[in-house]
Amino acid sequence: MEGHLRHEPTKTSRSRIKRLRGMRRPQYRLRVEDIRVFYDVTEESVEVLAIVTKAAAAAWLEQHGEPEEETPEEHGEGKS
């Protein structure tokens, strides 16, 4: 886990690191066997938000994840 997060935390792959679409927070998910690590990345650091089992991952995201805010255009508003 440390190797992925220390050296290439934003390098997505098919099996390990995934950028979470539609989420403002957490930005990424790392898969390590039956564990899911949710984290954010800034220029200075990697902030681990949660380390949960695969079974608990969806519930954790539902409760703690912050979806991106939708713009009026995404709802069909603001178009003439």
Disulfide bonds with the S-S distance in Angstrom:
none
